[in-house]
Amino acid sequence: MNSLRARAHLLFGRRSHQSLAPHQHLSPAVANDLVISTVDENSGIAMLTMNRPPANSLSMEMNEAICDSIKTIEANAKIQSVILSSTNPKIFSAGLDVTELVSPDKDRLPRFWNSLQQVYIDLYGSRLATVAAIQGHAPAAGCFLAMACDYRVMSAGDINSDTKKKHVPTIGLNETQLGIAAPPWMGQLLVRTVGFRQAELALALGTLFPPEQALAVGLVDDIVPHQKAESGEDQLIDLLPSQIKDQALNPLLQRAYSQARIYAKIPPQARVASKMVTREEHIFRMIAKRDEDTQHFCGFVTQKAVQKNLSAYVEALKNKSAKK
Ligand SMILES: CCCCCCCC/C=C\CC(=O)SCCNC(=O)CCNC(=O)[C@H](O)C(C)(C)COP(=O)(O)OP(=O)(O)OC[C@H]1O[C@@H](n2cnc3c(N)ncnc32)[C@H](O)[C@@H]1OP(=O)(O)O
């Protein structure tokens, strides 16, 4: 994408993609399975719900589905805000699908990386106001997805009413724990989100922050205690895809919705122009270095030592899951 196209995208968000049916005020699920989009033209709010069990990990197809959904929603001029959520109440996104990284196919690997770069360009540079509703874990590229949004609300965690076990989600760029490093554009996004020193520490240590700490360092903007709300708003209920219709009383989604509504009321030209002030140069920089970044990624990931670490990590994940 050349800089003019990127600029036009940021300014106008106009793409040559199919738009939602013009007569539709409230669409039920416009789904491509991996991502479910719902829109409400009356409120100007859409919801993009990640739906790739078991962990919403980011395969190439998942990245493409996210980009397609953003483009489709952006093509509807009546929509100003979008909530990014998950059908999994315990996992927002587990980051990159690690199976893409282990013994990778040499033709697919650069395409996979390109698809993630495109998520950065499309989500971080979207004309839409984006609100991440982080119900569950958001490690590594899951954290990146949240950071690429304009606002982040995170669940403070909850207690399973049957087992009485506490679930506390965490968020952060934990790449070093896997023996890899976040790419510059992702690491720098953390720097811009939490400041230099906190990012430097967190990147080196691969810190995963629980909600209170994430709030304290500024990685999320708000945390929401998990106490079922007494009532739900019809507009939010209608926006929820069928897979999470029962979440209408979820205070996290309610908080995300109210933030999306605040954004939707700001004159869009002013809101988009202000977004460009902080984001445009970073997107241009990444686009300029895109090929170099891809080569660096492929070279790094295919190193013997890195493959060894990643294989061990995937094995540990499988063993952990098998022991449950
Ligand atoms: C500078 C040079 C460039 C180099 C660049 C490198 C690229 C850097 C950018 C991003 C890196 C990444 O995003 S790597 C991925 C990092 N993600 C993680 O470390 C998270 C791993 N997962 C977990 O810690 C946990 O699964 C969880 C905390 C997210 C949830 O825990 P829970 O106990 O609820 O669930 P399970 O662990 O049992 O998992 C369920 C199920 O999901 C599978 N799973 C989990 N995570 C992933 C993943 N990232 N990819 C693929 N699959 C994943 C897990 O194996 C279980 O599957 P099964 O039930 O089928 O066994």
Ligand as a Chemical Component Dictionary entry (heavy atoms), coordinates in Angstrom:
data_LIG
# 
_chem_comp.id                   LIG 
_chem_comp.type                 NON-POLYMER 
_chem_comp.pdbx_formal_charge   0 
_chem_comp.three_letter_code    LIG 
# 
loop_
_chem_comp_atom.comp_id 
_chem_comp_atom.atom_id 
_chem_comp_atom.alt_atom_id 
_chem_comp_atom.type_symbol 
_chem_comp_atom.charge 
_chem_comp_atom.model_Cartn_x 
_chem_comp_atom.model_Cartn_y 
_chem_comp_atom.model_Cartn_z 
_chem_comp_atom.pdbx_ordinal 
LIG C1  C1  C 0 12.204 -9.721  15.837 1  
LIG C2  C2  C 0 11.982 -10.810 14.879 2  
LIG C3  C3  C 0 10.572 -11.113 14.614 3  
LIG C4  C4  C 0 10.074 -12.334 15.366 4  
LIG C5  C5  C 0 8.652  -12.174 15.538 5  
LIG C6  C6  C 0 7.959  -13.252 16.269 6  
LIG C7  C7  C 0 6.495  -12.970 16.325 7  
LIG C8  C8  C 0 6.085  -12.176 17.511 8  
LIG C9  C9  C 0 4.656  -11.797 17.538 9  
LIG C10 C10 C 0 3.699  -12.422 18.225 10 
LIG C11 C11 C 0 4.005  -13.673 18.921 11 
LIG C12 C12 C 0 2.810  -14.485 19.372 12 
LIG O1  O1  O 0 1.687  -14.056 19.439 13 
LIG S1  S1  S 0 3.188  -16.076 19.752 14 
LIG C13 C13 C 0 1.787  -16.697 20.649 15 
LIG C14 C14 C 0 1.898  -16.306 22.061 16 
LIG N1  N1  N 0 0.797  -16.837 22.822 17 
LIG C15 C15 C 0 0.948  -17.416 23.984 18 
LIG O2  O2  O 0 2.027  -17.540 24.507 19 
LIG C16 C16 C 0 -0.291 -17.957 24.635 20 
LIG C17 C17 C 0 -0.297 -19.430 24.695 21 
LIG N2  N2  N 0 -1.510 -19.887 25.324 22 
LIG C18 C18 C 0 -1.729 -19.825 26.658 23 
LIG O3  O3  O 0 -0.920 -19.354 27.430 24 
LIG C19 C19 C 0 -3.037 -20.337 27.154 25 
LIG O4  O4  O 0 -3.590 -21.163 26.172 26 
LIG C20 C20 C 0 -4.064 -19.233 27.515 27 
LIG C21 C21 C 0 -3.575 -18.463 28.748 28 
LIG C22 C22 C 0 -4.257 -18.263 26.353 29 
LIG C23 C23 C 0 -5.432 -19.884 27.831 30 
LIG O5  O5  O 0 -5.239 -20.855 28.826 31 
LIG P1  P1  P 0 -6.355 -21.972 29.073 32 
LIG O6  O6  O 0 -5.900 -22.772 30.210 33 
LIG O7  O7  O 0 -7.683 -21.332 29.150 34 
LIG O8  O8  O 0 -6.377 -22.814 27.715 35 
LIG P2  P2  P 0 -5.326 -23.907 27.201 36 
LIG O9  O9  O 0 -3.942 -23.497 27.490 37 
LIG O10 O10 O 0 -5.747 -25.249 27.657 38 
LIG O11 O11 O 0 -5.517 -23.788 25.624 39 
LIG C24 C24 C 0 -6.713 -24.190 25.001 40 
LIG C25 C25 C 0 -6.392 -24.690 23.634 41 
LIG O12 O12 O 0 -5.909 -23.604 22.847 42 
LIG C26 C26 C 0 -4.637 -23.962 22.285 43 
LIG N3  N3  N 0 -3.825 -22.742 22.183 44 
LIG C27 C27 C 0 -3.594 -21.855 23.145 45 
LIG N4  N4  N 0 -2.825 -20.861 22.719 46 
LIG C28 C28 C 0 -2.549 -21.137 21.434 47 
LIG C29 C29 C 0 -1.786 -20.462 20.430 48 
LIG N5  N5  N 0 -1.168 -19.282 20.645 49 
LIG N6  N6  N 0 -1.699 -21.031 19.228 50 
LIG C30 C30 C 0 -2.318 -22.201 18.966 51 
LIG N7  N7  N 0 -3.065 -22.881 19.865 52 
LIG C31 C31 C 0 -3.172 -22.344 21.093 53 
LIG C32 C32 C 0 -4.073 -24.972 23.275 54 
LIG O13 O13 O 0 -3.072 -25.738 22.655 55 
LIG C33 C33 C 0 -5.318 -25.746 23.598 56 
LIG O14 O14 O 0 -5.608 -26.572 22.489 57 
LIG P3  P3  P 0 -6.098 -28.079 22.667 58 
LIG O15 O15 O 0 -7.231 -28.022 23.660 59 
LIG O16 O16 O 0 -6.489 -28.487 21.298 60 
LIG O17 O17 O 0 -4.901 -28.820 23.190 61 
# 
loop_
_chem_comp_bond.comp_id 
_chem_comp_bond.atom_id_1 
_chem_comp_bond.atom_id_2 
_chem_comp_bond.value_order 
_chem_comp_bond.pdbx_ordinal 
LIG C1  C2  SING 1  
LIG C2  C3  SING 2  
LIG C3  C4  SING 3  
LIG C4  C5  SING 4  
LIG C5  C6  SING 5  
LIG C6  C7  SING 6  
LIG C7  C8  SING 7  
LIG C8  C9  SING 8  
LIG C9  C10 DOUB 9  
LIG C10 C11 SING 10 
LIG C11 C12 SING 11 
LIG C12 O1  DOUB 12 
LIG C12 S1  SING 13 
LIG S1  C13 SING 14 
LIG C13 C14 SING 15 
LIG C14 N1  SING 16 
LIG N1  C15 SING 17 
LIG C15 O2  DOUB 18 
LIG C15 C16 SING 19 
LIG C16 C17 SING 20 
LIG C17 N2  SING 21 
LIG N2  C18 SING 22 
LIG C18 O3  DOUB 23 
LIG C18 C19 SING 24 
LIG C19 O4  SING 25 
LIG C19 C20 SING 26 
LIG C20 C21 SING 27 
LIG C20 C22 SING 28 
LIG C20 C23 SING 29 
LIG C23 O5  SING 30 
LIG O5  P1  SING 31 
LIG P1  O6  DOUB 32 
LIG P1  O7  SING 33 
LIG P1  O8  SING 34 
LIG O8  P2  SING 35 
LIG P2  O9  DOUB 36 
LIG P2  O10 SING 37 
LIG P2  O11 SING 38 
LIG O11 C24 SING 39 
LIG C24 C25 SING 40 
LIG C25 O12 SING 41 
LIG C25 C33 SING 42 
LIG O12 C26 SING 43 
LIG C26 N3  SING 44 
LIG C26 C32 SING 45 
LIG N3  C27 SING 46 
LIG N3  C31 SING 47 
LIG C27 N4  DOUB 48 
LIG N4  C28 SING 49 
LIG C28 C29 SING 50 
LIG C28 C31 DOUB 51 
LIG C29 N5  SING 52 
LIG C29 N6  DOUB 53 
LIG N6  C30 SING 54 
LIG C30 N7  DOUB 55 
LIG N7  C31 SING 56 
LIG C32 O13 SING 57 
LIG C32 C33 SING 58 
LIG C33 O14 SING 59 
LIG O14 P3  SING 60 
LIG P3  O15 DOUB 61 
LIG P3  O16 SING 62 
LIG P3  O17 SING 63 
# 
